[in-house]
Amino acid sequence: MTIQLGFSTLGEPRMPTQTIAELIEDTGIRGLEMRIAEGEPLTADSAPSTAVGIRNALEGAHPLVLATYIGLADAAGTDPVRSGAAELGGAARLARAAGFPGIRVFMKDAVSEVESAIGLTAGERLAIERLAASAPVLAESGVRVLIETHDSHSSAGRLRRFLDALEASAPGIRPHVGVLWDTAHTWASGEELIESLDILGADIAHLQVKDVRRRTDPVPVSLGAGEFPIDELGEVLAQRGWHGWASLEWERAWHPELEPLRVALSVYPRWARALNVGSV
């Protein structure tokens, strides 16, 4: 089994493209999650030519995902299906131009997991409509929508229920939708790592790792200083024969007290050795 390492630009807000390229060259950590946000090299309003320029500048990277902040279940706006589909389509076109195979999205359902125990929520039904309306653009671009295990859908169980409902309601879009497994979020939600992996299975495009203070207090901390069971994750991945990319989600954008990203990346291969890394 080979797990290869990547990182997210969440770890260094407003990091210039040249700095990203230098980090990749200096560390050998090639997998890249690139944020789309105001002040970043790419925003939702960037021209395709800008995306192509970034693709050329980052030729040493292995693009994993463009990390958007789209909320599939967010009902804001007067025509949420049309506006949501347009937002997804624009992000997919940008990802194709920049050479990224997927766009990261969240669910952002207003209904909690406990409240959602009976059937689909209104937000989940809206998410299905938005994805179905986006099918032609996603098929044309070849870009997948990757739903992160986060916020309302932090648990693999709830996300699996949504994916099964999507398959039943809009099977044509299902091949274009996958999962970005934030391992700390599913673990903090109360699931065991092997349980989450088995639930999400082949839908996982890649996974994210970070260290957190405690399971009941999942605030990011320096690698090795928290309780996230990185050794157990390595054992679980080995048991199931999973291989792919593990991206360090260094949340310095939200937690500026963390060390600079370059410092974290210097520790990351040693901390992640339990993942049976074959190549960084």
C-alpha positions in Angstrom: 0.0 0.0 0.0 1.2 3.5 -0.9 -0.1 6.6 0.7 1.2 9.8 -0.9 1.3 13.1 0.9 -0.3 16.5 0.0 -1.3 19.7 1.7 -3.9 22.4 1.6 -3.3 26.1 1.0 -5.6 26.6 3.9 -2.3 26.5 5.9 -1.0 29.8 4.5 -3.7 32.3 3.5 -3.0 34.4 0.4 0.0 32.3 -0.4 1.3 33.3 -3.9 1.5 30.7 -6.6 5.3 30.9 -6.7 5.5 30.2 -3.0 3.2 27.1 -3.4 5.5 25.9 -6.2 8.6 26.5 -4.0 7.0 24.5 -1.1 6.3 21.6 -3.4 9.9 21.6 -4.7 11.5 22.0 -1.3 9.5 19.4 0.5 8.7 16.9 -2.2 5.0 16.9 -0.9 3.2 17.2 -4.2 -0.5 16.6 -3.6 -2.3 20.0 -3.6 -5.7 21.2 -2.3 -6.0 24.8 -3.5 -8.5 27.1 -1.9 -10.8 29.3 -4.0 -11.4 32.4 -1.8 -11.1 36.2 -1.8 -7.4 37.2 -1.8 -6.2 33.8 -3.0 -4.5 33.2 -6.4 -7.9 31.8 -7.6 -11.3 33.2 -6.8 -14.7 32.2 -8.0 -14.5 35.2 -10.4 -11.1 34.3 -11.9 -10.8 34.1 -15.6 -10.0 30.7 -17.2 -6.7 32.2 -18.4 -5.7 32.9 -14.8 -6.5 29.2 -14.0 -4.4 28.1 -17.0 -1.5 30.2 -15.8 -1.6 28.7 -12.3 -1.7 25.2 -13.9 1.5 26.0 -15.8 3.2 27.5 -12.7 2.4 24.4 -10.6 3.5 21.8 -13.0 5.4 20.0 -10.2 2.2 19.5 -8.2 -0.3 16.7 -8.2 -3.6 18.5 -8.2 -6.2 17.0 -5.8 -9.1 19.4 -5.5 -10.1 23.0 -5.8 -11.5 23.8 -2.4 -14.6 25.9 -2.7 -17.0 27.0 0.1 -20.1 26.0 -1.8 -22.9 24.7 0.4 -25.1 22.2 -1.4 -27.9 22.4 1.1 -27.7 26.2 1.7 -31.1 27.6 0.6 -30.0 31.2 0.3 -31.1 33.2 -2.7 -34.4 33.6 -4.7 -33.7 30.7 -7.1 -31.4 28.4 -5.1 -31.5 25.6 -7.6 -30.5 27.7 -10.6 -27.9 29.8 -8.7 -26.5 26.8 -7.0 -26.1 24.9 -10.3 -24.4 28.0 -11.8 -22.0 28.2 -9.0 -21.1 24.5 -9.3 -20.7 24.8 -13.0 -18.4 27.9 -12.7 -16.2 26.1 -10.2 -16.0 23.0 -12.4 -15.0 25.0 -15.4 -12.3 26.7 -13.4 -11.1 23.4 -12.0 -10.8 22.0 -15.5 -8.8 25.0 -16.7 -6.5 24.8 -13.6 -6.0 21.0 -14.0 -7.8 19.9 -10.9 -10.0 16.7 -11.1 -12.5 17.8 -8.4 -14.1 20.6 -6.5 -14.6 20.4 -2.8 -18.0 21.4 -1.4 -19.8 21.2 1.9 -23.4 20.3 2.6 -24.1 23.1 5.2 -27.5 21.7 6.0 -29.4 23.8 8.6 -30.8 20.6 10.1 -28.6 18.7 12.5 -27.9 15.0 12.3 -30.2 14.2 15.2 -33.0 16.1 13.7 -32.4 14.4 10.3 -33.1 10.9 11.5 -36.4 10.6 9.6 -36.0 10.9 5.8 -34.3 13.5 3.7 -34.2 17.1 4.9 -35.3 20.0 2.8 -31.6 21.0 2.4 -30.7 17.5 1.2 -33.5 17.6 -1.3 -32.2 21.0 -2.6 -28.7 19.6 -2.8 -30.0 16.7 -5.0 -31.8 19.2 -7.3 -28.7 21.4 -7.6 -26.4 18.4 -8.4 -28.9 17.1 -11.0 -29.1 20.5 -12.6 -25.3 20.6 -12.8 -25.0 17.2 -14.5 -24.4 18.4 -18.1 -21.5 20.8 -17.0 -19.9 18.2 -14.8 -20.1 15.6 -17.5 -18.6 18.0 -20.0 -15.8 19.1 -17.7 -14.9 15.7 -16.3 -14.7 17.3 -12.9 -16.1 15.6 -9.8 -17.9 17.2 -6.9 -16.3 16.0 -3.7 -18.4 16.4 -0.6 -16.2 16.9 2.5 -17.2 15.1 5.8 -17.8 18.4 7.6 -20.4 20.5 9.4 -23.9 19.0 9.2 -22.5 15.9 7.5 -19.4 15.3 9.5 -20.3 11.6 10.0 -19.8 9.1 7.3 -23.2 7.6 8.1 -25.2 10.7 7.3 -23.2 11.4 4.2 -23.8 7.8 3.0 -27.5 8.2 3.5 -27.4 11.3 1.3 -25.4 9.6 -1.4 -27.8 6.7 -1.5 -30.7 9.1 -1.8 -28.8 10.9 -4.6 -28.3 7.5 -6.4 -32.0 6.7 -6.1 -33.3 10.2 -7.2 -30.7 11.3 -9.8 -28.6 8.3 -10.9 -27.1 10.2 -13.8 -25.2 12.5 -11.6 -24.0 9.9 -9.1 -20.7 9.1 -11.0 -19.8 12.7 -10.8 -20.0 12.9 -7.0 -17.5 11.6 -4.5 -16.2 12.1 -1.0 -13.3 14.0 0.6 -12.8 12.2 3.9 -11.8 14.5 6.7 -10.7 11.8 9.1 -10.7 14.0 12.2 -14.3 15.1 11.6 -15.8 11.6 11.3 -13.7 10.5 14.3 -14.9 13.5 16.4 -18.5 12.7 15.4 -18.2 9.4 17.3 -17.4 7.0 14.5 -14.5 4.7 14.6 -12.0 5.2 11.7 -12.6 1.7 10.3 -16.4 2.3 10.4 -16.1 5.5 8.4 -13.8 3.9 5.9 -16.1 1.0 5.4 -19.1 3.3 5.0 -17.6 5.6 2.5 -15.5 3.0 0.7 -14.8 3.6 -3.0 -16.4 7.0 -3.0 -13.3 8.4 -1.2 -11.3 10.5 -3.6 -8.6 11.3 -1.0 -8.4 11.9 2.7 -7.4 14.7 5.0 -5.5 14.5 8.2 -4.7 16.8 11.1 -4.0 16.5 14.8 -6.6 17.7 17.2 -6.6 18.4 20.9 -9.1 15.7 21.9 -11.9 13.8 20.4 -14.4 15.8 22.4 -12.5 19.0 21.7 -11.3 18.8 18.0 -9.3 22.0 17.9 -6.3 21.7 15.6 -2.9 21.5 17.4 0.7 20.9 16.4 1.3 17.5 14.8 2.0 15.0 17.5 0.6 17.2 20.3 -3.0 16.0 20.1 -5.0 12.8 20.4 -5.8 12.0 16.7 -5.0 8.3 16.3 -2.7 8.5 13.3 -1.3 5.1 14.1 -4.8 3.6 14.1 -5.6 5.3 10.8 -2.5 3.7 9.3 -3.6 0.3 10.5 -7.1 0.7 9.2 -5.9 1.8 5.8 -3.6 -1.2 5.7 -6.3 -3.6 6.7 -8.6 -2.4 3.9 -5.8 -2.1 1.3 -6.7 1.6 0.7 -4.1 3.6 -1.2 -4.1 7.2 -2.4 -3.5 10.7 -1.2 -3.5 12.0 2.4 -3.6 15.8 2.5 -2.6 17.8 5.6 -5.4 20.2 6.4 -3.3 22.7 8.3 -6.0 25.2 9.4 -3.8 28.2 10.0 -6.3 30.4 8.2 -8.7 29.9 11.1 -6.1 29.2 13.8 -3.2 31.7 13.3 -1.6 30.5 16.5 -0.4 27.3 14.7 3.1 27.1 13.3 3.7 28.3 9.7 2.8 25.8 7.1 6.4 25.2 6.1 7.2 24.2 9.7 4.2 21.8 9.7 5.3 20.3 6.4 8.7 19.6 7.8 7.1 17.5 10.5 4.3 16.0 8.5 6.2 13.0 6.9 7.5 11.9 10.3 4.1 12.2 11.9 2.4 10.5 9.0 4.9 7.6 8.9 2.2 5.3 10.4 0.2 5.7 7.1 2.9 3.4 5.5 4.0 6.2 3.2 5.8 4.8 0.2 6.5 8.1 -1.5 6.0 11.8 -0.6 
